[in-house]
Amino acid sequence: VLRDDFRQPPGDVVVAAGEPAVLECVPPRGHPEPSVSWKKDGVRLSNKDEHLTIRGGKLMVASTRKSDAGVYVCVATNVVGERDSEPAELVVF
């Protein structure tokens, strides 16, 4: 089972360059419990990127750069399939 509705979709975030940014996402209810990954501008983010931390649905950027700006989507995945959240924009000024 994987519901359609995200319990908490990510919201837009505006930060100054160098500041930390956090995008939060609580995936839909599912069985088994869905795992969360993220896409930026349609490309899946790797959790091997030192610059980013993905933990428990949160995407954390320790020190934002201009290049981090873009449209982020939270992806919930389990054996049934995958669901994309509504997009959220990260604005870095």
C-alpha positions as CSV (number, residue, x, y, z in Angstrom):
1,V,0.0,0.0,0.0
2,L,1.2,3.5,-0.8
3,R,-1.2,6.4,-0.3
4,D,-1.2,9.4,-2.6
5,D,-1.1,12.2,0.0
6,F,2.1,13.3,1.6
7,R,1.7,13.9,5.3
8,Q,3.9,16.9,4.9
9,P,5.1,18.0,1.5
10,P,8.2,20.2,1.3
11,G,7.6,24.0,1.3
12,D,9.5,26.7,-0.5
13,V,12.7,27.9,1.3
14,V,14.5,31.2,0.9
15,V,18.0,31.5,2.3
16,A,21.1,33.6,1.9
17,A,24.1,31.9,0.3
18,G,26.2,30.3,3.1
19,E,23.2,29.7,5.3
20,P,21.9,26.2,6.1
21,A,18.7,25.1,4.4
22,V,16.3,22.4,5.4
23,L,13.6,20.9,3.2
24,E,11.2,18.7,5.2
25,C,9.1,15.9,3.9
26,V,6.9,13.4,5.6
27,P,6.0,10.7,3.1
28,P,2.5,9.2,2.6
29,R,1.5,6.3,4.8
30,G,2.4,3.0,3.3
31,H,3.1,-0.6,4.0
32,P,6.0,-1.3,4.0
33,E,6.9,2.2,5.3
34,P,8.2,4.2,2.2
35,S,11.7,5.4,2.0
36,V,12.4,9.0,1.0
37,S,14.7,10.3,-1.6
38,W,14.9,13.7,-3.3
39,K,15.1,15.0,-6.8
40,K,16.5,18.4,-7.8
41,D,15.3,19.8,-11.2
42,G,14.2,16.3,-12.1
43,V,17.5,14.6,-11.2
44,R,17.7,12.2,-8.2
45,L,20.2,13.5,-5.6
46,S,22.9,11.2,-4.3
47,N,23.3,10.8,-0.6
48,K,27.0,10.4,-1.4
49,D,27.2,14.2,-1.9
50,E,29.1,15.5,1.1
51,H,27.3,18.8,0.8
52,L,23.9,17.3,1.4
53,T,22.4,15.2,4.2
54,I,19.3,13.2,3.8
55,R,17.9,12.0,7.1
56,G,14.4,10.8,8.0
57,G,12.8,12.7,5.1
58,K,14.7,15.9,5.7
59,L,17.1,17.3,3.1
60,M,19.7,19.4,4.8
61,V,22.2,21.6,3.1
62,A,24.9,22.8,5.5
63,S,26.0,25.8,3.6
64,T,23.9,26.7,0.6
65,R,25.5,27.8,-2.7
66,K,24.0,29.6,-5.6
67,S,24.1,26.2,-7.4
68,D,21.8,24.7,-4.8
69,A,18.9,26.9,-6.0
70,G,16.2,25.0,-7.9
71,V,13.1,22.9,-7.7
72,Y,13.1,20.0,-5.3
73,V,10.7,17.1,-5.1
74,C,10.4,14.6,-2.3
75,V,10.1,11.0,-3.6
76,A,8.4,8.3,-1.5
77,T,9.2,4.7,-2.6
78,N,8.2,1.3,-1.5
79,V,7.5,-2.1,-3.2
80,V,4.2,-0.8,-4.5
81,G,5.7,2.1,-6.4
82,E,6.7,5.7,-6.0
83,R,5.1,9.0,-5.4
84,D,6.4,12.5,-6.0
85,S,5.5,15.4,-3.8
86,E,4.4,18.8,-5.0
87,P,7.6,20.7,-6.0
88,A,9.3,23.1,-3.6
89,E,11.6,25.8,-4.6
90,L,14.9,26.6,-2.9
91,V,15.9,30.2,-3.5
92,V,19.4,31.3,-2.7
93,F,20.2,35.0,-2.7
